[in-house]
Amino acid sequence: MATRGIDFATLTIKDALDLALLIEEEARDRYQELAEQLEAHHTPEAAGFFRKMVKVEEIHRSELEKRRVERFPKEPRGVTRAMIFDVEAPEYDQARADMTVRAALEAAMTSEKKAHEFFVQALPRLKDAEVKELFLELGAEELEHQKWVQLELDRAPASGDARFDDSDEPVAH
């Protein structure tokens, strides 16, 4: 289960923003951990791609944080990190010491698909119209990330020493 203790039927927009922030933070932090792990194993190309994903997740998190602070500047979070697990974050066991960029891209694609599915599957349980609108937006954002990762996959060599070209950065919406 990706969430624990969250009642989607009563989810407020503040809590939905908090949930979205935590999902982005968890993914960002996991990509950071995997990048460090791969750097330690001398797999700089795959680590470089995961570092790019750290930036992508941070851009999205930062945009959500701005929205959250504008609407609820002094209210504490009602959703905690303990309430989510691996909503978008790649699985720990996906990183390998000899990981290629293609394998890193495939891990990212799996994570982006997992996040999109999370938001889509939550929609029928949501009662608040504004929360539904946010989840639709977040799901669409994950589809955009999938398109970017797919473009990178299309450019990556089928196997071997694949190098990551970060010249075409994705843009968060």
N, C-alpha and C positions, 0 to 999 in steps of 0.2 A: 504494500500500500504506500502510495506516494505522500499521503497526508494522514495526519492523526489529530483528532479533536477539532476538526474544522467542519462546521455545519454550513454547507453551501446554500441551503435554503434560506438561511438568515444572514448570510455574508453581507456586510455593509461595504460601501465603496472604500472607506478608509481601510478596512481589513483586507479588501481585495487588492488595494495598492500595496499594503504591507506584504501580503502573500506574494505578489508579483516581484516585489523588491527582494524578498528572501530567495525566491527561485533564481533570480539573476545573480545574486550574491553567491549562492551555493554553486552554480555553474562556473562563475568566474573563479572562485576559490579552488574548485576541483581542477579546472584547466591549469591554474597556476601550479598546483601540486604535481600534476602530470608532467608539465613542462620541466619543473625542477628535477623530477625523477628521471626523465629522458636525458636531460643535460648531464646528470650524474653518470648515466650509462653511455655517454658520448654519442648520442643520437640527436645532433643539433637540428637537423632538418625537421623532424617530427616535433621536436621541442619548439622550434620556431613557429610552426603552425599553431600549436597549443597556445603560445604566447599571443598570437594574433586573436585567437578566440577569447583570451582574457580581455583584450581590448574591446572586442565586439560586445561581450557580456557587460563590461563596465560602461560602455556608451549607453546601452539600453537601461541599465540600472540607474545611471545618472539622470536620464530623462524621466524615469519613473519617480525617482527621489524628488526631483524638482516639482513635479505635479503633486506629490504627497505633501511636501512642505508648504506649497502655495495654498492648499486646501485645509490642511490640518497641521499648522506649524508647531503647536506645542503639545499635541496629544501623543501619548506614548503608543507604541506598537501593541496591537491586540493579538497579533499572530507572531509566534516565535519560531526560531530555527528548529527547535525540537519537534515542531508540528509538520515538518516536511522532510522528505528524504528522496534524493535522486529524481526529482521531478524533471529537471533538464540536465543535470550534471552527468557527465559520462561515468560509466562504471569504472571503479578502480582497476579491475582486472583487464581492462582494455589496453592499457599501456604495457608494452613489452620492451625489453632492453634493446632489441634490434628493430624497433618499429620504424616502418617507412612512412613517408608523408601520406601515401595512399591510405595506409591503415589508420593514420591519425584523422584523415578526412572522413573515412568511413565511420570512425567512432563519433566524430562531430555530427555527421548526418543522422546517425542513430539517436543521438541526444536531441537534435532539433525535431526529429519526428516524434520522439517521446514527449517533448514539451507541447508540441501542437496537439497531440492526442489528449494530453491532460486538459488543455483548455476546451477542446471540443467536447470531451466526455463530461465536463462539469456543466456545460450549458443547460441541459435539461433540468438540472437540480437548482439552478439559480432562479430566484424570485425577483430580485431587484433589477429593474431595467438598466440602470446605470452600470451595475456590475456586469450584466450580460454584454453590454456594449464594450466595456473594457476587455472582457474575456474574448470577444470576437476580434477586437483589435490585437490583443496579445497573440491569439492564434494566427492571425494574418502575418504578424511580425515573424513568427516562427517559420511560416511558409517562405517568407522572403529570405530568411537565413538559409533555409534548405536550398533555395535557388542559387544562392551565392556559393554554398558548399558544393552543389552539383557542378557549377561552372568550374570550380577548382578541381573537382574529381575528373571532369572531362579533359582538363589540361594536364593532369598528372600522368606520369608514365604508369603502365600496367603493373610493373614490379621493379624491384631493384632499388638503386640509389635515387629515389625521387627527391627533387629539390622543390621547396615551396617558394612561389613567387608572390610576395605580398603587395605588389604594385596596385592591385585592384581591390581596394578595401571596401567592405560592405558599408552601407550607410543605414543607421537605425532610423526608424520612422517615428 
